[in-house]
Amino acid sequence: MASPPVARRIPHDTVVHGESRADDYFWLRDKDDAETAAYLEAENAYADAVMKPTEALQHRLYEEMLGRILETDLSVPYREGRFLYFARTEQGRQYPTYCRRPAAGDGPEEVLLDLNEMARGHDYLSLGAWAVSDDGELLAFSTDTTGFREYTLHIKDLRTGLVRAEAIERTGSVAWARDRHVLFYAVEDHAKRPHRVFRHALAGGPDALVYEEADERFRVDVGRTRSRDWLVLGSASHTTSEARVLRADDPEGEWRLIAPRRQGHE
């Protein structure tokens, strides 16, 4: 039987809040290191060798589970503005296709994002944020092709089908102002914590920082109320939260704090 690989032990101490922690395998965090990749490949090879006698069972289980899934399906459409939005899945295709059609009449289906086409040339694809401007003409969306939940924000002109040039990395939530020329988005720090919110003007110029969360326990997000009248900038830890609001038709206005955070109060 194959022997499992043994990772090298390299002493490494990390001090957090005045406490020292020893981690002899800290070096495995460097995913770009050739030795890390070689060790993971050895782990995979060992797993394949151990599991080889079960390959027939794995295949049978996969086929049984697949047989219980409706591969060709349609999500329940939801209305936003003048359109009904929905997603389609098709047998044999790995990813959904996101579409819309006019809410009134029998207008044709319009494909907004076909993730199967977008995944060509990549080993992996994940859709993150998704927000359509109020007039239905622009789509802000983010994708990750690494598997590390590192999303890049793009803007697609739904009138022409073209994706604009800007590509903003390490983004989280997004929200349009009522004016489709202004978009708000959150970005992450090195620990994947959304900690800043920026205002992006499609007309050009540097993006404006509108909020930064200094407390490492808190994450920020930005969105719209169901009435579409307000933008909401939330900041929350596991036990405490607060929110700021801004009129959606006043994107350069002052964010107003609803109530200051109080520890243990959500």
Contacts in CASP RR format, 6 or more apart in sequence:
PFRMAT RR
TARGET T0000
AUTHOR 0000-0000-0000
METHOD contacts of the structure
MODEL  1
MASPPVARRIPHDTVVHGESRADDYFWLRDKDDAETAAYLEAENAYADAV
MKPTEALQHRLYEEMLGRILETDLSVPYREGRFLYFARTEQGRQYPTYCR
RPAAGDGPEEVLLDLNEMARGHDYLSLGAWAVSDDGELLAFSTDTTGFRE
YTLHIKDLRTGLVRAEAIERTGSVAWARDRHVLFYAVEDHAKRPHRVFRH
ALAGGPDALVYEEADERFRVDVGRTRSRDWLVLGSASHTTSEARVLRADD
PEGEWRLIAPRRQGHE
1 49 0 8 1.000
1 50 0 8 1.000
2 45 0 8 1.000
2 46 0 8 1.000
2 49 0 8 1.000
2 50 0 8 1.000
3 46 0 8 1.000
4 43 0 8 1.000
4 46 0 8 1.000
5 39 0 8 1.000
5 42 0 8 1.000
5 43 0 8 1.000
5 46 0 8 1.000
7 25 0 8 1.000
7 28 0 8 1.000
7 39 0 8 1.000
8 27 0 8 1.000
8 35 0 8 1.000
9 24 0 8 1.000
9 25 0 8 1.000
10 24 0 8 1.000
10 25 0 8 1.000
10 26 0 8 1.000
10 27 0 8 1.000
11 22 0 8 1.000
11 24 0 8 1.000
12 22 0 8 1.000
12 23 0 8 1.000
12 24 0 8 1.000
12 26 0 8 1.000
12 27 0 8 1.000
13 20 0 8 1.000
13 21 0 8 1.000
13 22 0 8 1.000
13 23 0 8 1.000
14 20 0 8 1.000
14 21 0 8 1.000
14 23 0 8 1.000
14 26 0 8 1.000
15 21 0 8 1.000
27 33 0 8 1.000
27 35 0 8 1.000
27 36 0 8 1.000
28 36 0 8 1.000
28 39 0 8 1.000
30 36 0 8 1.000
31 37 0 8 1.000
31 148 0 8 1.000
51 58 0 8 1.000
71 89 0 8 1.000
71 90 0 8 1.000
71 91 0 8 1.000
71 92 0 8 1.000
72 89 0 8 1.000
72 90 0 8 1.000
72 91 0 8 1.000
73 88 0 8 1.000
73 89 0 8 1.000
74 86 0 8 1.000
74 87 0 8 1.000
74 88 0 8 1.000
74 89 0 8 1.000
75 86 0 8 1.000
75 87 0 8 1.000
75 88 0 8 1.000
75 96 0 8 1.000
76 86 0 8 1.000
77 84 0 8 1.000
77 85 0 8 1.000
77 86 0 8 1.000
77 101 0 8 1.000
78 84 0 8 1.000
78 85 0 8 1.000
78 86 0 8 1.000
79 85 0 8 1.000
79 103 0 8 1.000
80 132 0 8 1.000
81 103 0 8 1.000
81 134 0 8 1.000
81 136 0 8 1.000
82 102 0 8 1.000
82 103 0 8 1.000
82 104 0 8 1.000
82 136 0 8 1.000
83 100 0 8 1.000
83 101 0 8 1.000
83 102 0 8 1.000
83 103 0 8 1.000
83 136 0 8 1.000
84 100 0 8 1.000
84 101 0 8 1.000
84 102 0 8 1.000
84 103 0 8 1.000
85 98 0 8 1.000
85 99 0 8 1.000
85 100 0 8 1.000
85 112 0 8 1.000
85 132 0 8 1.000
86 98 0 8 1.000
86 99 0 8 1.000
86 100 0 8 1.000
87 96 0 8 1.000
87 97 0 8 1.000
87 98 0 8 1.000
87 99 0 8 1.000
88 96 0 8 1.000
88 97 0 8 1.000
88 99 0 8 1.000
89 96 0 8 1.000
89 97 0 8 1.000
90 97 0 8 1.000
93 116 0 8 1.000
94 116 0 8 1.000
94 119 0 8 1.000
95 114 0 8 1.000
95 115 0 8 1.000
95 116 0 8 1.000
95 118 0 8 1.000
95 119 0 8 1.000
95 125 0 8 1.000
96 115 0 8 1.000
97 111 0 8 1.000
97 113 0 8 1.000
97 114 0 8 1.000
97 115 0 8 1.000
97 116 0 8 1.000
98 111 0 8 1.000
98 112 0 8 1.000
98 113 0 8 1.000
98 114 0 8 1.000
98 115 0 8 1.000
98 127 0 8 1.000
98 130 0 8 1.000
99 109 0 8 1.000
99 110 0 8 1.000
99 111 0 8 1.000
99 112 0 8 1.000
100 109 0 8 1.000
100 110 0 8 1.000
100 112 0 8 1.000
101 107 0 8 1.000
101 108 0 8 1.000
101 109 0 8 1.000
101 110 0 8 1.000
110 158 0 8 1.000
112 139 0 8 1.000
112 156 0 8 1.000
112 158 0 8 1.000
113 127 0 8 1.000
113 139 0 8 1.000
113 141 0 8 1.000
113 156 0 8 1.000
115 125 0 8 1.000
115 127 0 8 1.000
118 125 0 8 1.000
118 143 0 8 1.000
119 125 0 8 1.000
122 145 0 8 1.000
123 145 0 8 1.000
124 144 0 8 1.000
124 145 0 8 1.000
124 146 0 8 1.000
124 147 0 8 1.000
125 143 0 8 1.000
125 144 0 8 1.000
125 145 0 8 1.000
126 143 0 8 1.000
126 144 0 8 1.000
126 145 0 8 1.000
126 147 0 8 1.000
126 149 0 8 1.000
126 151 0 8 1.000
127 141 0 8 1.000
127 142 0 8 1.000
127 143 0 8 1.000
128 141 0 8 1.000
128 142 0 8 1.000
128 143 0 8 1.000
128 144 0 8 1.000
128 151 0 8 1.000
128 172 0 8 1.000
129 140 0 8 1.000
129 141 0 8 1.000
129 142 0 8 1.000
129 151 0 8 1.000
129 153 0 8 1.000
129 171 0 8 1.000
129 172 0 8 1.000
129 173 0 8 1.000
129 174 0 8 1.000
129 185 0 8 1.000
130 139 0 8 1.000
130 140 0 8 1.000
130 141 0 8 1.000
131 139 0 8 1.000
131 140 0 8 1.000
131 141 0 8 1.000
131 174 0 8 1.000
131 175 0 8 1.000
131 176 0 8 1.000
131 183 0 8 1.000
132 138 0 8 1.000
132 139 0 8 1.000
132 140 0 8 1.000
132 158 0 8 1.000
132 176 0 8 1.000
133 139 0 8 1.000
133 140 0 8 1.000
133 176 0 8 1.000
133 180 0 8 1.000
134 176 0 8 1.000
134 178 0 8 1.000
134 180 0 8 1.000
134 228 0 8 1.000
135 180 0 8 1.000
136 158 0 8 1.000
136 180 0 8 1.000
137 157 0 8 1.000
137 158 0 8 1.000
137 159 0 8 1.000
137 180 0 8 1.000
138 155 0 8 1.000
138 156 0 8 1.000
138 157 0 8 1.000
138 158 0 8 1.000
138 176 0 8 1.000
138 180 0 8 1.000
138 202 0 8 1.000
139 155 0 8 1.000
139 156 0 8 1.000
139 158 0 8 1.000
140 153 0 8 1.000
140 154 0 8 1.000
140 155 0 8 1.000
140 174 0 8 1.000
140 176 0 8 1.000
140 183 0 8 1.000
140 185 0 8 1.000
141 153 0 8 1.000
141 154 0 8 1.000
141 156 0 8 1.000
142 151 0 8 1.000
142 152 0 8 1.000
142 153 0 8 1.000
142 154 0 8 1.000
142 171 0 8 1.000
142 172 0 8 1.000
142 174 0 8 1.000
143 151 0 8 1.000
143 152 0 8 1.000
143 154 0 8 1.000
144 150 0 8 1.000
144 151 0 8 1.000
144 152 0 8 1.000
149 192 0 8 1.000
150 169 0 8 1.000
150 170 0 8 1.000
150 192 0 8 1.000
151 170 0 8 1.000
151 171 0 8 1.000
151 172 0 8 1.000
152 167 0 8 1.000
152 168 0 8 1.000
152 169 0 8 1.000
152 170 0 8 1.000
152 171 0 8 1.000
153 166 0 8 1.000
153 167 0 8 1.000
153 168 0 8 1.000
153 169 0 8 1.000
153 171 0 8 1.000
153 172 0 8 1.000
153 174 0 8 1.000
153 185 0 8 1.000
154 163 0 8 1.000
154 164 0 8 1.000
154 166 0 8 1.000
154 167 0 8 1.000
155 163 0 8 1.000
155 164 0 8 1.000
155 166 0 8 1.000
155 183 0 8 1.000
155 202 0 8 1.000
156 162 0 8 1.000
156 163 0 8 1.000
156 164 0 8 1.000
157 163 0 8 1.000
157 164 0 8 1.000
164 202 0 8 1.000
166 200 0 8 1.000
168 185 0 8 1.000
168 187 0 8 1.000
168 200 0 8 1.000
168 207 0 8 1.000
170 187 0 8 1.000
170 188 0 8 1.000
171 185 0 8 1.000
171 186 0 8 1.000
171 187 0 8 1.000
171 188 0 8 1.000
172 185 0 8 1.000
172 186 0 8 1.000
172 187 0 8 1.000
172 188 0 8 1.000
172 194 0 8 1.000
172 221 0 8 1.000
173 185 0 8 1.000
173 186 0 8 1.000
173 194 0 8 1.000
173 221 0 8 1.000
173 222 0 8 1.000
173 223 0 8 1.000
174 183 0 8 1.000
174 184 0 8 1.000
174 185 0 8 1.000
174 186 0 8 1.000
174 222 0 8 1.000
174 223 0 8 1.000
175 183 0 8 1.000
175 184 0 8 1.000
175 185 0 8 1.000
175 222 0 8 1.000
175 223 0 8 1.000
175 224 0 8 1.000
175 231 0 8 1.000
176 182 0 8 1.000
176 183 0 8 1.000
176 184 0 8 1.000
176 224 0 8 1.000
177 183 0 8 1.000
177 184 0 8 1.000
177 231 0 8 1.000
177 248 0 8 1.000
177 249 0 8 1.000
177 251 0 8 1.000
178 228 0 8 1.000
178 248 0 8 1.000
178 249 0 8 1.000
178 251 0 8 1.000
179 249 0 8 1.000
179 251 0 8 1.000
180 202 0 8 1.000
181 201 0 8 1.000
181 202 0 8 1.000
181 203 0 8 1.000
182 199 0 8 1.000
182 200 0 8 1.000
182 201 0 8 1.000
182 202 0 8 1.000
182 251 0 8 1.000
183 199 0 8 1.000
183 200 0 8 1.000
183 202 0 8 1.000
184 197 0 8 1.000
184 198 0 8 1.000
184 199 0 8 1.000
184 200 0 8 1.000
184 210 0 8 1.000
184 222 0 8 1.000
184 223 0 8 1.000
184 231 0 8 1.000
184 233 0 8 1.000
184 251 0 8 1.000
185 197 0 8 1.000
185 198 0 8 1.000
185 200 0 8 1.000
185 222 0 8 1.000
186 194 0 8 1.000
186 195 0 8 1.000
186 196 0 8 1.000
186 197 0 8 1.000
186 198 0 8 1.000
186 220 0 8 1.000
186 221 0 8 1.000
186 222 0 8 1.000
187 194 0 8 1.000
187 195 0 8 1.000
187 196 0 8 1.000
187 197 0 8 1.000
187 198 0 8 1.000
188 194 0 8 1.000
188 195 0 8 1.000
189 195 0 8 1.000
191 216 0 8 1.000
193 216 0 8 1.000
193 219 0 8 1.000
194 219 0 8 1.000
194 220 0 8 1.000
194 221 0 8 1.000
195 212 0 8 1.000
195 213 0 8 1.000
195 218 0 8 1.000
195 219 0 8 1.000
195 220 0 8 1.000
196 209 0 8 1.000
196 211 0 8 1.000
196 212 0 8 1.000
196 213 0 8 1.000
196 220 0 8 1.000
197 209 0 8 1.000
197 210 0 8 1.000
197 211 0 8 1.000
197 212 0 8 1.000
197 220 0 8 1.000
197 222 0 8 1.000
197 233 0 8 1.000
198 207 0 8 1.000
198 208 0 8 1.000
198 209 0 8 1.000
198 210 0 8 1.000
199 207 0 8 1.000
199 208 0 8 1.000
199 210 0 8 1.000
199 251 0 8 1.000
199 252 0 8 1.000
200 207 0 8 1.000
201 207 0 8 1.000
210 233 0 8 1.000
210 255 0 8 1.000
211 220 0 8 1.000
211 233 0 8 1.000
211 235 0 8 1.000
211 244 0 8 1.000
211 255 0 8 1.000
213 219 0 8 1.000
213 220 0 8 1.000
213 235 0 8 1.000
215 237 0 8 1.000
217 237 0 8 1.000
217 238 0 8 1.000
217 240 0 8 1.000
218 235 0 8 1.000
218 236 0 8 1.000
218 237 0 8 1.000
218 240 0 8 1.000
219 235 0 8 1.000
219 236 0 8 1.000
219 237 0 8 1.000
220 233 0 8 1.000
220 234 0 8 1.000
220 235 0 8 1.000
221 233 0 8 1.000
221 234 0 8 1.000
221 236 0 8 1.000
222 231 0 8 1.000
222 232 0 8 1.000
222 233 0 8 1.000
222 234 0 8 1.000
223 231 0 8 1.000
223 232 0 8 1.000
223 233 0 8 1.000
224 230 0 8 1.000
224 231 0 8 1.000
224 232 0 8 1.000
224 248 0 8 1.000
225 231 0 8 1.000
225 232 0 8 1.000
228 248 0 8 1.000
229 247 0 8 1.000
229 248 0 8 1.000
230 245 0 8 1.000
230 246 0 8 1.000
230 247 0 8 1.000
230 248 0 8 1.000
231 245 0 8 1.000
231 246 0 8 1.000
231 247 0 8 1.000
231 248 0 8 1.000
231 251 0 8 1.000
232 243 0 8 1.000
232 244 0 8 1.000
232 245 0 8 1.000
233 243 0 8 1.000
233 244 0 8 1.000
233 245 0 8 1.000
233 246 0 8 1.000
233 255 0 8 1.000
234 241 0 8 1.000
234 242 0 8 1.000
234 243 0 8 1.000
234 244 0 8 1.000
235 241 0 8 1.000
235 242 0 8 1.000
235 243 0 8 1.000
235 244 0 8 1.000
235 261 0 8 1.000
236 242 0 8 1.000
236 266 0 8 1.000
239 263 0 8 1.000
239 264 0 8 1.000
239 266 0 8 1.000
240 261 0 8 1.000
240 262 0 8 1.000
240 263 0 8 1.000
240 264 0 8 1.000
240 265 0 8 1.000
240 266 0 8 1.000
241 261 0 8 1.000
241 265 0 8 1.000
241 266 0 8 1.000
242 257 0 8 1.000
242 258 0 8 1.000
242 259 0 8 1.000
242 260 0 8 1.000
242 261 0 8 1.000
243 257 0 8 1.000
243 258 0 8 1.000
244 255 0 8 1.000
244 256 0 8 1.000
244 257 0 8 1.000
244 258 0 8 1.000
245 255 0 8 1.000
245 256 0 8 1.000
245 258 0 8 1.000
246 253 0 8 1.000
246 254 0 8 1.000
246 255 0 8 1.000
246 256 0 8 1.000
247 253 0 8 1.000
END
